[in-house]
């Protein structure tokens, strides 16, 4: 029991655990729709697209969170605008923004004569540095994400399963898509301090994907995803403490591992029982 509880008697590890739990909940709300709509590439592009804002903030001694938010707004607006351009496919637009924003971030960093701008924490996360103010901000972000998810649930659902029906029902799919992008941006900004932008998909994609074979509804996927993310956070911090590994990377790696375990167990279950009609959750 001491092996399990000793790390969490330390104050900064306790804060890291609470930060990971809050981020897991936020990522579960946004990541479920990302998985259902096949938007993983978009999530990856948006996470890397935060680099210019964070690089500028670090270079001039500003707040990294403000820089990340600014870049997220630019990425969201850019993806939305290019998505309305009939001559450019959505994947092409996302890829161009991805490379353009990443290149701009590298150029900004290279302008530093000493290259002293340390973005390691931004790229790979620094979960053990989570402070009380960060927990408050994550709590507010979770409240906002919950409100957006509840108010936009019907429109997001129609958009995920039948975009044409969403338009027929007057649910304004373009607006719903823009709001969904904003929710995704919020999850990425909230997560980069925990696992970094290079590993953010570990908490954004892996838990909902792991929950998908076991849930019977979209809300069920979200709840199970939050549980998987919390488990990955607890286990990752525990392993990191005892093996002296990078905490954020360990959390992300464990989340991905849980995805493979979940799908392996699901495959074994289907071999013993009649195959289900579909692994997608019911529209609720």
N, C-alpha and C positions, 0 to 999 in steps of 0.2 A: 504493500500500500504506500509505503514511503516513496518508492520509485515512481508511483503515479501522482502523488500529491505534492512532493517536495518542490518541484519547479514552480507550482502555482501558489506557493507561500511567499514568493518574491513579488513585490509590488509591480515592477515593470512587466513581469510576465502575466500578472493578472490583468493589467490594462491591455496587453497584447491580445489576451484571450477574449476580452469583451469587445475589443476592436474587431477581431476576426469574426465574432458572432454577429455583430451589427452589419459588417460587410457581407457576410454570408446571406443574411436576410435580404439586403438590398440587391445583391447579385441574383438571388433566387427569383425576385420579382421581375427583373429585367431579363435575366438569362433564359427564363422559361420561354419567353416570346422569341428570343434570338434562336433557340433550338428549334422551336416549332416552325419558324419561318425560314430556317436555313440561312441565317444572317451571320454566321461565324466569321466570314471574311470581313464583313463590315465592322464587326466588333474588334477584330484584330487591327484593321486600318485605323479606326478611331482611337484605339489605345496608343498606337504609335504616333498618331497625329497630334498628341498632346505635347510632343517634344519641343516645338518652337516656343510655346508659351512658357513652359517650365524652364527652358534654357535662358530665355530673356529675363525671367524672374530671378533665376540663380545668378546670372551675370551682373544684374544691377542691384542685387541684394533685396529683391522684393519677396513677396509671399508666393511660394511654389503653388499653393492651392489656387490662388487667384490666376496665376499664369495657366494652370491646367484648365480652369473653367473657361478662360478666354479662348484657348485653343479648341476646347470641346464645342463651344458655340460656333466657332468658325467652321469646324468640321461638319457639324450638324447642318448649318446653313448651306454649306457647299454640296453635301450629299443630297439635300432636299432640292436645291436648284438644278443640279445636274440630272437628277432623277426625272425632272420635268422636261428635259431636252430630248426630243424624239430621235435625233440623229446619233446620240451617244447612249450605248447600253449602260445599265446601272453598274455592272461589274467594271466596265471601262472607266467610268467616272470615279468610282471608289478607288480603283487602282491608281489613277492619276493623282487623286488627292492624297492617297497614302504616300506615294513616292515624293510628291511635291512637299508635303508638310515635313516628312522625315528628312529630306534633303535640306530644307530650310533650317531645321533644328540643328543639323550637323554644321551647316555654314555659320550659324550664330555661335555655336560652341567654338568653332575654329577661329573666330575673331578674337577670342581671348588670347593675349600674347603668351601667357604662361600656361594655358590650357588647365587652369586651376579650378574650373567649374566642375565640381564633383556631382555627377548625375547618377552615380552608382545606386544610391538609394531610390532614385526615381525609376531606374530601369529594372531593378531587382527587388525593390521593396525594403522596408526597414521596420518590420512589425514590432520589434522590441523597443522602438523609439516612440511608440504611440503614447501621447500624453492625455491629460484630463480634458484639455480643450479639444483635442482631436475626437475624443469620445462624444463630447457634446455635439460637435459638427456632424459626426456620423449618426447620432440620434436624430438630429434635425433632418438629415438626408433620408433616413429611413421613413420618417413621418411623411416627407414629401413624396417619396417613391410609393408608399402605401396609398396615399391619397390619389396620386395619378393612376395607379393600378386599379383602384376601386372605381374611380370615375370613368376611366377609359376601357374597362374590362370588356364591355359589350362590343365596342368598336374594334378593339385589339383582336377579339375572338373572331369576329367576322372577317377581319383583314387576314388573319392567319389561315383560316379554312376556306374562305370564298370571297376574295376581294370584289368580284362583280356583284355578289349579293349585298356586300356592304354598301356599295354605291346605290343599289336599288332601294335599300332600306333608309337611305339618306343619312348614312353614318359618316360621310365625308372622309373617305379612305386616305386622301392625301394629307389632310390635317391629322388624322390618326397616326399615319406613318411618321409625320414630323414630330408628334408628341412622343411616339415610341422611340425615335432617335434621341430625343432629349432625355428620356428615361435611361436609355443605354449610356448616354454621355454621363449622366449623374452617377450611374453604377461604376463606370470606369474611373471617373475622378475620385470617387469615394474609395476605390480599391487600390489605386496606384501606390498609396503609402503603405499598404499591407503587403502586397506581392509584387509591386512594380508593373510597369506597362508591358514588359516583355513576358510576364507570367500571368497577366490579369485574366486571360482566357481560362486559366486553371480553375478559378472560382466562378467565372461567369458562365462557362459552358459545361464543364465536367459535372457539377452537381445536378443541374436539370437533366442532362443526358443520362446520368446514372439513375435518376428517379423515374424517368419516362416509362420503362417497362413495368413498373410496379404501381403506378398511380392510375386511377380511374377517371380523373378529371384534371383540368388545368390547375385548379386550386390545389389539388392533391400533389401535382408535380411541384408546385411552388413550396408547399410545406415540407415535402420530402427533400427537396433541393436545399432548403435552409438547414435541415437536419444533417444532410451529407456534408455541407460546407462547414457546419459547426464541428462535426466529427473530424473533418480534415484539419481544421484549425487546432483543435485540442491535441490530436495525434501528432500533427506537424510540430507544434511547440514542444511537446514531450520528447519526440525523437531529436529535435534540434538541441534541446537542453542536454540530453545525455550523450549525444554523439558529436556535439559541437559543429553542427552543420548550419548552413544559411537558413534562417527561420522561414522567410517568405518563400524561398524555393522549395523547402521541405513541405510546407503547407500545400503549395500548388501541386507538387509531385504526388502527395498523398491523395489529393482530390482526384487527380487523373487515375491513380491506382484504384480508387473506389469505383470509378466508372467501369473499368475493366472487370473488377470483381462482380459488380452489379450485373453486367451483361453476361458474364460467364454463368452466374447463378440463374439468371433468367433463361438462358439457353438450356441449362440442365432441367429447370422446372418444366419447360415446354416439351422436353423429350419424355417426361413422365406423364404429362397430361395432354389433352387434345390441344392443338395450337389455337391461339386466340385469333380472332378475325383481324385485329389490328393492334399495333403497339401504341398507337396514338391515343391520347386521352380523349374522353368524351367532351363535347362542347357543353360547358355549363354556364 
